[in-house]
């Protein structure tokens, strides 16, 4: 079963590379996927999706510094992202951060991640943020391509670098910081 699943995933990624797939898919997604701030039910559904063995009681803890968004296709959640506002005492994470962008594999490369990230950008801008930061694995080329398309650039936060280096050692992967400067829209 695992081998079949890996083969299906490989075929899906290959098909997602075709421009025709993306064009048709984006038209369908634009008409059928809605993006909204997450309700409590949405948060529980996302928790079951991303952390099925975790404690769901923690999910409904309200944190005024976090806003969650979901992408919904006729009652099925297909994407998720958070806007996290870190106060100075959370150093080296300070300011506005986009966190935890997830899009189910069948829905990738159809604009869902872009729309969710755009929601975070617009909210941060509306709240007066000057920048929006995020972390991404340096080998996640699709995500980096998406973020660059949206105006993010590689950025080094010196105080964060030791932590990123430490956490990369066991996994062999390293996260990098990207930043978008937010201009006020007239």
Secondary structure, 3 states (H helix, E strand, C coil): CHHHHHHHHHHHHHHHCCHHHHHHHHHHHHHHEEEEECCHHHHHHHHHHHCCCCCHHHHHCCCCCEEEEEEEECCEEEEEEEEEEECHHHCCCCEEEEEEEEECHHHCCCCHHHHHHHHHHHHHHHCCCCEEEEEEECCCHHHHHHHHHCCCEECCCHHHHHHHHHHHHHHCCCEEEEEEECCCCC
